[in-house]
Amino acid sequence: MTEAGSIVIKFWLAIDTDEQERRFKAREEPGYKRYKITDEDWRNSTSMAPWVLVETNDKYHARIKVLKTVCEQIEKSL
């Protein structure tokens, strides 16, 4: 994809165990809000499209970091 000119950005959302437990409890009712990580996710981490670590305990901070990263990558590719 990158050889064809696409910009590939992958985000790894990290959260500490206390905040994760709080959010899991809040998600117990709506079962459709479950997330998974597989071996395929690890395999797809390459130097051409590395993972960007996003600390997500603070949702506002996480959103800003994602937006800044997207903007930086677009500017870099122009």
ABEGO torsion letter per residue (X at the ends): XAAAGBBBBBBBBBBBAAAAAAAAAAAAABAABBBBBBAAAAAABBAABBBBBBBAABAAAAAAAAAAAAAAAAAAAX
